[in-house]
Amino acid sequence: MTVKTYWHDTRKTILMQVYEGRCDATDFHTSVVETHQKVSGVTHTVDVIVDMTNATFVGTSFFSVRGAAESKALDNQRMAILVGAPAFIRSIVNIGKKVAPKTTRNLHFARSIEEAEAMIAQQAVAAR
C-alpha cells in the first residue's frame, strides 16, 4: 500500500495521510475510506494533514473517486492540508472546487508538516 492513515496526536484531533511511492486513484480511494472510518469514530473536530512529499501520482482516473469522496465528507472534519502537493494535484483540486464542493470546502496547501501544524493551531485559536 502506498498510503498510510493514522492519528497524528493522542487526542485524535489530527489525522495523517501519508502517500509514498507511486500512487493512483485506488490509493486515494483507500485513504478516503480509512479517513471516513476514523473521523466518523469521534465526535470532535478533526483536521487532516495529507503528506505528499514522497509520492508520485500516476494515472488520470482521480476524478472517478470524486463521488465516493463527496459522499463521505463529514461535518466534524475541518481542514485538510496538502503538504508537498505537486502541480498535477493542485490542478485537480482547483477543478474539484467546482465538482466536489464538500470535499474541497476547507482544503489548503502547505510546504511542510510544521507549516500544516501551524495552520491548524491558528485555526483552533480563531475558533475559540
Secondary structure, DSSP 8 states (H G I E B T S, - for coil): --EEEEESSTTS-EEEEEEEEEE-HHHHHHHHHHHHHHHHT-SS-EEEEEEEEEEEE--SGGGGGHHHHHHT--TTEEEEEEES--HHHHHHHHHHHHH-TTTTTTEEEESSHHHHHHHHHHHHHHH-
